[in-house]
């Protein structure tokens, strides 16, 4: 059924007016429902067998432990002759594809990239998307069809909410030969070749594709030789028979479009992309999992600074803004180390040998541009992932050479000088500390000083310096 009614009725007899289409795929389309926080998925195939299969699938999904995940839950089936169901959906959301493909009408792709949140927001949205997918895998489930069309994000450029729709895609892993649904361009090569069913590694391939595409505005398998070649060349690329666009040893499918990866990928994101689309393209067991993508995306988002001239965001290791060439402004780095009091006084920060010296092990690092406020979350404090990891703990604001520290969770934290000679408490009232240039200044303890915990050291960096 390709025509869609303006009004549908659910099995309880309630009528729902459909407004704008907010997503569309091979199986159907998703519409906003007027007057509420709902959406309706309309399935094109209205056969009796498809209806029964969908009913059984939704019944099973309602029993799954998904309440703690950002997945739009199915609520009720629709009445005949329409095949579909109602789902929860926050208002003010749009498909992730809106951040992957600049409209043809835009005069400047760079301006559009900034208007839609720039690099930092894309990294944060993708990190949260990976968190959801990783948590789903942790429950023994797979999403089956991750694509920018069924992952929704906030429309507002300063918000980073994420929701997966099309929950009827959720399955347990399947075997080769079982019918699977995937979006062309995102299905793993083994699905294209029908040599595997869906599993966490086919999800990982799809996520890697949408991640690369959202950041760089180019599909990792569609280089110039594919986009300018015959249609079967694209099928070969999706089946893993063509080098990926940034293959270092085979440039036959390099890409002249999109945003340079030197601007969009940190060194660790470039490395994981190489594994995902290099050896991992046709060897699934060598493919990085979604949890690894999540960790690297969070770290990359944390390592971005803001350009006061063009308002673009970029990685802190650049001496100048790569978008407008303005000198990088001053910033501070909050580095998270592990504090182990059992190592003895003066040696509590866990370190590893590096040449003739020992260097502290960095568990995480957060860059703070002058004038910006950043938030330490439970992910920084104890490595929690997902919703729990998003909980705010401490706010940090850099103003010149001073950082204002404020607890957001009602707790009290201890600040000590590097020598331990001075100390202070940080609570709900803001406290200010003075940073030294290129030297670790003060330590913020995120736990009792007598137990194993993470500690934050602050270092000021000059404008335009490494």
KOLKE-747893 format. One record per residue (C-alpha): x, y, z. Coordinates in nm, 2 decimals, decimal comma. Layout:
N
+--------+--------+--------+
!      x !      y !      z !
+--------+--------+--------+
!      X !      Y !      Z !
...
+--------+--------+--------+
This chain:
466
+--------+--------+--------+
!      x !      y !      z !
+--------+--------+--------+
!   0,00 !   0,00 !   0,00 !
!   0,18 !   0,31 !  -0,12 !
!  -0,10 !   0,57 !  -0,06 !
!  -0,14 !   0,68 !   0,30 !
!  -0,46 !   0,80 !   0,46 !
!  -0,48 !   1,13 !   0,65 !
!  -0,65 !   0,96 !   0,95 !
!  -0,60 !   0,62 !   1,11 !
!  -0,77 !   0,43 !   1,39 !
!  -0,61 !   0,21 !   1,65 !
!  -0,75 !  -0,11 !   1,79 !
!  -0,90 !   0,08 !   2,08 !
!  -1,11 !   0,29 !   1,84 !
!  -0,92 !   0,61 !   1,89 !
!  -0,87 !   0,82 !   1,58 !
!  -0,54 !   0,98 !   1,49 !
!  -0,48 !   1,25 !   1,23 !
!  -0,14 !   1,21 !   1,05 !
!   0,05 !   1,53 !   0,98 !
!   0,40 !   1,55 !   0,82 !
!   0,60 !   1,25 !   0,71 !
!   0,92 !   1,23 !   0,92 !
!   1,08 !   0,92 !   0,79 !
!   1,05 !   0,67 !   0,50 !
!   1,22 !   0,34 !   0,42 !
!   1,17 !   0,03 !   0,21 !
!   0,91 !  -0,11 !   0,44 !
!   0,70 !   0,20 !   0,51 !
!   0,68 !   0,55 !   0,63 !
!   0,66 !   0,73 !   0,97 !
!   0,43 !   1,02 !   1,03 !
!   0,37 !   1,26 !   1,32 !
!   0,03 !   1,24 !   1,49 !
!  -0,15 !   1,56 !   1,55 !
!  -0,20 !   1,68 !   1,90 !
!   0,03 !   1,45 !   2,09 !
!   0,37 !   1,30 !   2,14 !
!   0,30 !   1,01 !   1,91 !
!   0,41 !   0,89 !   1,57 !
!   0,26 !   0,63 !   1,34 !
!   0,44 !   0,38 !   1,12 !
!   0,25 !   0,28 !   0,81 !
!   0,37 !  -0,05 !   0,65 !
!   0,33 !  -0,07 !   0,28 !
!   0,28 !  -0,45 !   0,27 !
!  -0,07 !  -0,50 !   0,41 !
!  -0,09 !  -0,87 !   0,35 !
!  -0,25 !  -1,10 !   0,61 !
!   0,08 !  -1,27 !   0,67 !
!   0,27 !  -0,94 !   0,72 !
!   0,00 !  -0,83 !   0,96 !
!   0,02 !  -1,14 !   1,17 !
!   0,40 !  -1,12 !   1,17 !
!   0,40 !  -0,76 !   1,27 !
!   0,14 !  -0,83 !   1,55 !
!   0,36 !  -1,11 !   1,69 !
!   0,67 !  -0,90 !   1,67 !
!   0,52 !  -0,60 !   1,85 !
!   0,38 !  -0,84 !   2,12 !
!   0,73 !  -0,97 !   2,17 !
!   0,89 !  -0,63 !   2,18 !
!   0,65 !  -0,51 !   2,45 !
!   0,79 !  -0,79 !   2,67 !
!   1,15 !  -0,70 !   2,61 !
!   1,35 !  -0,50 !   2,87 !
!   1,37 !  -0,18 !   2,67 !
!   1,23 !   0,08 !   2,91 !
!   1,58 !   0,22 !   3,00 !
!   1,68 !   0,27 !   2,64 !
!   1,61 !   0,57 !   2,40 !
!   1,39 !   0,35 !   2,18 !
!   1,04 !   0,47 !   2,08 !
!   0,82 !   0,20 !   2,23 !
!   0,53 !   0,05 !   2,02 !
!   0,19 !   0,13 !   2,18 !
!  -0,09 !  -0,01 !   1,97 !
!  -0,16 !  -0,17 !   1,63 !
!  -0,37 !   0,02 !   1,38 !
!  -0,70 !  -0,11 !   1,24 !
!  -0,75 !  -0,24 !   0,89 !
!  -0,72 !  -0,16 !   0,61 !
!  -0,41 !   0,02 !   0,73 !
!  -0,12 !  -0,19 !   0,85 !
!   0,10 !  -0,02 !   1,11 !
!   0,13 !   0,09 !   1,47 !
!   0,16 !   0,38 !   1,70 !
!   0,48 !   0,46 !   1,89 !
!   0,61 !   0,71 !   2,14 !
!   0,80 !   1,00 !   1,99 !
!   0,92 !   1,33 !   2,13 !
!   0,82 !   1,64 !   1,95 !
!   1,09 !   1,85 !   1,78 !
!   1,29 !   1,55 !   1,64 !
!   1,41 !   1,47 !   1,29 !
!   1,59 !   1,18 !   1,12 !
!   1,97 !   1,17 !   1,15 !
!   1,98 !   1,18 !   0,77 !
!   1,91 !   1,56 !   0,81 !
!   2,26 !   1,59 !   0,93 !
!   2,42 !   1,37 !   0,66 !
!   2,29 !   1,53 !   0,34 !
!   2,31 !   1,91 !   0,30 !
!   2,01 !   2,04 !   0,10 !
!   2,08 !   2,13 !  -0,26 !
!   1,96 !   2,48 !  -0,20 !
!   2,22 !   2,57 !   0,06 !
!   2,47 !   2,83 !  -0,06 !
!   2,75 !   2,71 !   0,18 !
!   2,80 !   2,35 !   0,30 !
!   3,02 !   2,48 !   0,58 !
!   2,76 !   2,72 !   0,70 !
!   2,50 !   2,45 !   0,69 !
!   2,73 !   2,22 !   0,88 !
!   2,77 !   2,48 !   1,16 !
!   2,40 !   2,56 !   1,16 !
!   2,32 !   2,20 !   1,23 !
!   2,55 !   2,18 !   1,52 !
!   2,89 !   2,14 !   1,37 !
!   3,15 !   1,88 !   1,46 !
!   3,10 !   1,86 !   1,84 !
!   2,73 !   1,81 !   1,82 !
!   2,76 !   1,54 !   1,56 !
!   3,02 !   1,36 !   1,77 !
!   2,79 !   1,38 !   2,08 !
!   2,48 !   1,26 !   1,90 !
!   2,67 !   0,97 !   1,75 !
!   2,82 !   0,88 !   2,08 !
!   2,47 !   0,87 !   2,24 !
!   2,35 !   0,66 !   1,94 !
!   2,63 !   0,42 !   2,00 !
!   2,54 !   0,40 !   2,37 !
!   2,19 !   0,29 !   2,29 !
!   2,29 !   0,04 !   2,03 !
!   2,56 !  -0,10 !   2,26 !
!   2,32 !  -0,13 !   2,55 !
!   2,08 !  -0,32 !   2,32 !
!   2,35 !  -0,56 !   2,23 !
!   2,42 !  -0,60 !   2,60 !
!   2,07 !  -0,74 !   2,64 !
!   2,14 !  -1,00 !   2,37 !
!   1,94 !  -0,81 !   2,10 !
!   2,02 !  -0,65 !   1,77 !
!   1,85 !  -0,36 !   1,60 !
!   1,89 !  -0,52 !   1,25 !
!   1,86 !  -0,20 !   1,05 !
!   2,05 !   0,10 !   1,19 !
!   2,04 !   0,38 !   0,94 !
!   2,01 !   0,76 !   0,94 !
!   1,64 !   0,72 !   0,85 !
!   1,53 !   0,54 !   1,16 !
!   1,74 !   0,71 !   1,42 !
!   1,60 !   1,04 !   1,52 !
!   1,77 !   1,34 !   1,68 !
!   1,67 !   1,68 !   1,82 !
!   1,59 !   1,94 !   1,56 !
!   1,74 !   2,21 !   1,78 !
!   2,11 !   2,26 !   1,70 !
!   2,20 !   2,29 !   2,07 !
!   2,02 !   1,97 !   2,18 !
!   2,15 !   1,61 !   2,17 !
!   1,85 !   1,39 !   2,23 !
!   1,84 !   1,06 !   2,04 !
!   1,56 !   0,81 !   1,97 !
!   1,55 !   0,49 !   1,77 !
!   1,22 !   0,44 !   1,59 !
!   1,10 !   0,13 !   1,40 !
!   1,12 !  -0,09 !   1,71 !
!   0,98 !  -0,38 !   1,50 !
!   1,34 !  -0,41 !   1,36 !
!   1,46 !  -0,54 !   1,70 !
!   1,54 !  -0,91 !   1,70 !
!   1,77 !  -1,17 !   1,85 !
!   2,06 !  -1,27 !   1,63 !
!   1,96 !  -1,47 !   1,32 !
!   2,12 !  -1,73 !   1,10 !
!   2,21 !  -1,71 !   0,74 !
!   1,92 !  -1,79 !   0,52 !
!   1,66 !  -1,62 !   0,74 !
!   1,50 !  -1,32 !   0,57 !
!   1,64 !  -1,00 !   0,69 !
!   1,56 !  -0,63 !   0,64 !
!   1,83 !  -0,37 !   0,59 !
!   1,86 !  -0,03 !   0,43 !
!   2,07 !  -0,04 !   0,11 !
!   2,41 !   0,11 !   0,18 !
!   2,40 !   0,02 !   0,55 !
!   2,37 !  -0,36 !   0,53 !
!   2,69 !  -0,54 !   0,60 !
!   2,86 !  -0,71 !   0,31 !
!   2,78 !  -1,05 !   0,46 !
!   2,41 !  -0,96 !   0,45 !
!   2,44 !  -0,84 !   0,09 !
!   2,59 !  -1,18 !   0,00 !
!   2,33 !  -1,37 !   0,21 !
!   2,61 !  -1,55 !   0,40 !
!   2,50 !  -1,43 !   0,75 !
!   2,20 !  -1,33 !   0,95 !
!   2,18 !  -1,01 !   1,16 !
!   2,40 !  -0,98 !   1,47 !
!   2,59 !  -0,72 !   1,67 !
!   2,86 !  -0,70 !   1,41 !
!   2,62 !  -0,63 !   1,12 !
!   2,48 !  -0,36 !   1,34 !
!   2,83 !  -0,23 !   1,40 !
!   2,90 !  -0,21 !   1,02 !
!   2,58 !   0,00 !   0,97 !
!   2,67 !   0,22 !   1,26 !
!   3,02 !   0,28 !   1,13 !
!   2,88 !   0,38 !   0,79 !
!   2,63 !   0,63 !   0,94 !
!   2,90 !   0,76 !   1,17 !
!   3,15 !   0,83 !   0,89 !
!   2,87 !   0,98 !   0,68 !
!   2,73 !   1,21 !   0,95 !
!   3,08 !   1,35 !   1,03 !
!   3,23 !   1,37 !   0,68 !
!   2,92 !   1,39 !   0,46 !
!   3,04 !   1,11 !   0,24 !
!   2,96 !   0,74 !   0,24 !
!   3,27 !   0,54 !   0,32 !
!   3,22 !   0,30 !   0,03 !
!   3,11 !   0,54 !  -0,24 !
!   3,41 !   0,71 !  -0,38 !
!   3,45 !   0,87 !  -0,72 !
!   3,48 !   0,54 !  -0,91 !
!   3,15 !   0,42 !  -0,76 !
!   2,95 !   0,74 !  -0,79 !
!   3,07 !   0,79 !  -1,15 !
!   3,04 !   0,42 !  -1,25 !
!   2,75 !   0,19 !  -1,35 !
!   2,48 !   0,09 !  -1,10 !
!   2,64 !  -0,25 !  -1,05 !
!   2,95 !  -0,08 !  -0,92 !
!   2,76 !   0,04 !  -0,62 !
!   2,63 !  -0,31 !  -0,55 !
!   2,98 !  -0,44 !  -0,56 !
!   3,10 !  -0,17 !  -0,32 !
!   2,82 !  -0,25 !  -0,07 !
!   2,91 !  -0,62 !  -0,10 !
!   3,27 !  -0,55 !   0,00 !
!   3,43 !  -0,59 !  -0,34 !
!   3,56 !  -0,23 !  -0,37 !
!   3,82 !  -0,05 !  -0,15 !
!   3,68 !   0,20 !   0,09 !
!   3,73 !   0,57 !   0,02 !
!   4,03 !   0,62 !   0,25 !
!   4,21 !   0,29 !   0,19 !
!   4,58 !   0,38 !   0,24 !
!   4,70 !   0,11 !   0,00 !
!   4,45 !   0,13 !  -0,28 !
!   4,33 !   0,48 !  -0,39 !
!   4,12 !   0,35 !  -0,68 !
!   3,80 !   0,45 !  -0,50 !
!   3,92 !   0,77 !  -0,33 !
!   3,66 !   1,04 !  -0,29 !
!   3,68 !   1,41 !  -0,39 !
!   3,36 !   1,52 !  -0,22 !
!   3,26 !   1,56 !   0,15 !
!   3,45 !   1,72 !   0,43 !
!   3,82 !   1,63 !   0,47 !
!   3,86 !   1,37 !   0,73 !
!   4,15 !   1,56 !   0,88 !
!   3,88 !   1,80 !   1,01 !
!   3,62 !   1,55 !   1,11 !
!   3,80 !   1,25 !   1,25 !
!   4,03 !   1,24 !   1,55 !
!   4,33 !   1,01 !   1,51 !
!   4,15 !   0,74 !   1,71 !
!   3,83 !   0,77 !   1,49 !
!   4,05 !   0,75 !   1,18 !
!   4,21 !   0,43 !   1,31 !
!   3,88 !   0,27 !   1,40 !
!   3,73 !   0,37 !   1,06 !
!   4,03 !   0,20 !   0,89 !
!   3,96 !  -0,12 !   1,08 !
!   3,59 !  -0,11 !   1,02 !
!   3,61 !  -0,05 !   0,64 !
!   3,96 !  -0,21 !   0,58 !
!   4,01 !  -0,55 !   0,73 !
!   3,67 !  -0,55 !   0,90 !
!   3,47 !  -0,49 !   0,58 !
!   3,49 !  -0,86 !   0,48 !
!   3,61 !  -1,01 !   0,81 !
!   3,33 !  -0,94 !   1,06 !
!   3,53 !  -1,07 !   1,36 !
!   3,80 !  -0,81 !   1,29 !
!   3,53 !  -0,53 !   1,29 !
!   3,52 !  -0,29 !   1,59 !
!   3,21 !  -0,33 !   1,80 !
!   2,97 !  -0,05 !   1,88 !
!   3,09 !  -0,01 !   2,24 !
!   3,44 !   0,08 !   2,10 !
!   3,29 !   0,34 !   1,87 !
!   3,10 !   0,49 !   2,16 !
!   3,41 !   0,53 !   2,38 !
!   3,61 !   0,69 !   2,09 !
!   3,32 !   0,92 !   1,99 !
!   3,27 !   1,05 !   2,35 !
!   3,65 !   1,11 !   2,38 !
!   3,65 !   1,29 !   2,05 !
!   3,36 !   1,52 !   2,15 !
!   3,54 !   1,60 !   2,48 !
!   3,85 !   1,70 !   2,29 !
!   3,69 !   1,97 !   2,08 !
!   3,73 !   2,34 !   2,13 !
!   3,52 !   2,64 !   2,01 !
!   3,64 !   2,90 !   1,77 !
!   3,53 !   3,24 !   1,89 !
!   3,55 !   3,38 !   1,54 !
!   3,34 !   3,14 !   1,32 !
!   3,18 !   2,95 !   1,61 !
!   3,30 !   2,62 !   1,46 !
!   3,42 !   2,34 !   1,68 !
!   3,74 !   2,14 !   1,61 !
!   4,00 !   1,92 !   1,78 !
!   4,21 !   2,09 !   2,05 !
!   4,55 !   1,97 !   1,90 !
!   4,52 !   2,21 !   1,61 !
!   4,70 !   2,55 !   1,65 !
!   4,44 !   2,73 !   1,45 !
!   4,08 !   2,69 !   1,35 !
!   4,07 !   2,46 !   1,04 !
!   3,74 !   2,62 !   0,93 !
!   3,85 !   2,99 !   0,93 !
!   4,22 !   2,99 !   1,01 !
!   4,17 !   3,20 !   1,32 !
!   4,43 !   3,14 !   1,60 !
!   4,31 !   2,89 !   1,86 !
!   4,21 !   3,07 !   2,17 !
!   4,33 !   2,98 !   2,52 !
!   4,18 !   2,67 !   2,68 !
!   4,22 !   2,43 !   2,97 !
!   4,24 !   2,06 !   2,98 !
!   4,08 !   1,86 !   3,26 !
!   4,26 !   1,52 !   3,27 !
!   4,11 !   1,23 !   3,46 !
!   4,36 !   1,00 !   3,63 !
!   4,31 !   0,70 !   3,86 !
!   4,41 !   0,77 !   4,22 !
!   4,52 !   0,46 !   4,41 !
!   4,62 !   0,54 !   4,77 !
!   4,77 !   0,19 !   4,81 !
!   5,07 !   0,30 !   4,60 !
!   5,19 !   0,53 !   4,87 !
!   5,21 !   0,90 !   4,94 !
!   5,33 !   1,09 !   4,64 !
!   5,27 !   0,80 !   4,40 !
!   4,89 !   0,78 !   4,42 !
!   4,82 !   0,87 !   4,05 !
!   4,86 !   0,56 !   3,85 !
!   5,13 !   0,59 !   3,58 !
!   5,31 !   0,38 !   3,33 !
!   5,68 !   0,39 !   3,21 !
!   5,76 !   0,62 !   2,92 !
!   6,13 !   0,63 !   2,84 !
!   6,31 !   0,73 !   3,15 !
!   6,00 !   0,87 !   3,31 !
!   5,66 !   0,76 !   3,43 !
!   5,36 !   0,93 !   3,27 !
!   5,02 !   0,94 !   3,44 !
!   4,76 !   0,72 !   3,28 !
!   4,48 !   0,94 !   3,13 !
!   4,13 !   0,78 !   3,17 !
!   3,96 !   1,08 !   2,99 !
!   4,03 !   1,44 !   2,90 !
!   3,79 !   1,73 !   2,87 !
!   3,89 !   2,05 !   2,68 !
!   3,73 !   2,38 !   2,80 !
!   3,76 !   2,68 !   2,58 !
!   3,78 !   3,03 !   2,74 !
!   3,43 !   3,14 !   2,82 !
!   3,28 !   2,79 !   2,78 !
!   3,11 !   2,57 !   3,04 !
!   3,16 !   2,20 !   3,03 !
!   3,01 !   1,93 !   3,25 !
!   3,17 !   1,64 !   3,42 !
!   2,93 !   1,34 !   3,40 !
!   2,92 !   1,00 !   3,56 !
!   3,09 !   0,87 !   3,25 !
!   3,39 !   1,08 !   3,34 !
!   3,37 !   0,99 !   3,71 !
!   3,33 !   0,62 !   3,70 !
!   3,30 !   0,51 !   3,33 !
!   2,92 !   0,46 !   3,33 !
!   2,76 !   0,44 !   2,99 !
!   2,42 !   0,52 !   2,86 !
!   2,17 !   0,73 !   3,05 !
!   2,35 !   0,68 !   3,38 !
!   2,67 !   0,80 !   3,22 !
!   2,49 !   1,12 !   3,11 !
!   2,41 !   1,23 !   3,46 !
!   2,57 !   1,57 !   3,54 !
!   2,81 !   1,58 !   3,84 !
!   3,02 !   1,90 !   3,82 !
!   3,02 !   2,21 !   3,60 !
!   3,34 !   2,37 !   3,49 !
!   3,37 !   2,72 !   3,34 !
!   3,69 !   2,87 !   3,22 !
!   3,74 !   3,25 !   3,24 !
!   4,09 !   3,35 !   3,15 !
!   4,33 !   3,16 !   3,38 !
!   4,06 !   3,07 !   3,63 !
!   3,82 !   2,77 !   3,64 !
!   3,49 !   2,79 !   3,83 !
!   3,40 !   2,46 !   3,98 !
!   3,04 !   2,38 !   4,09 !
!   2,89 !   2,05 !   4,21 !
!   2,56 !   1,98 !   4,03 !
!   2,46 !   1,66 !   4,22 !
!   2,44 !   1,80 !   4,57 !
!   2,76 !   1,63 !   4,68 !
!   3,08 !   1,78 !   4,82 !
!   3,42 !   1,72 !   4,65 !
!   3,78 !   1,79 !   4,76 !
!   4,03 !   2,01 !   4,59 !
!   4,40 !   1,97 !   4,67 !
!   4,71 !   2,15 !   4,54 !
!   4,97 !   1,92 !   4,36 !
!   5,18 !   1,91 !   4,67 !
!   4,88 !   1,84 !   4,90 !
!   4,97 !   2,14 !   5,11 !
!   4,65 !   2,32 !   5,04 !
!   4,29 !   2,19 !   5,01 !
!   3,94 !   2,32 !   4,97 !
!   3,59 !   2,18 !   4,93 !
!   3,37 !   2,21 !   4,62 !
!   2,99 !   2,20 !   4,67 !
!   2,68 !   2,35 !   4,51 !
!   2,82 !   2,70 !   4,55 !
!   3,07 !   2,79 !   4,28 !
!   3,44 !   2,79 !   4,37 !
!   3,72 !   2,94 !   4,16 !
!   4,07 !   2,81 !   4,12 !
!   4,37 !   2,97 !   3,95 !
!   4,55 !   2,76 !   3,68 !
!   4,92 !   2,76 !   3,60 !
!   5,03 !   2,77 !   3,23 !
!   5,13 !   2,43 !   3,10 !
!   5,15 !   2,29 !   3,45 !
!   4,90 !   2,07 !   3,63 !
!   4,72 !   2,30 !   3,88 !
!   4,50 !   2,17 !   4,16 !
!   4,34 !   1,82 !   4,17 !
!   3,97 !   1,76 !   4,21 !
!   3,90 !   1,43 !   4,38 !
!   3,59 !   1,25 !   4,26 !
!   3,58 !   1,02 !   4,56 !
!   3,72 !   0,97 !   4,91 !
!   4,10 !   1,04 !   4,91 !
!   4,15 !   0,72 !   5,10 !
!   3,99 !   0,49 !   4,84 !
!   4,04 !   0,41 !   4,47 !
!   3,88 !   0,68 !   4,26 !
!   3,94 !   0,92 !   3,97 !
!   4,10 !   1,26 !   4,02 !
!   4,10 !   1,55 !   3,78 !
!   4,40 !   1,77 !   3,72 !
!   4,37 !   2,11 !   3,54 !
!   4,62 !   2,25 !   3,30 !
!   4,59 !   2,59 !   3,11 !
!   4,71 !   2,60 !   2,75 !
!   4,81 !   2,92 !   2,57 !
!   4,64 !   3,03 !   2,25 !
!   4,77 !   2,86 !   1,95 !
!   5,01 !   2,63 !   2,13 !
!   5,02 !   2,25 !   2,15 !
+--------+--------+--------+
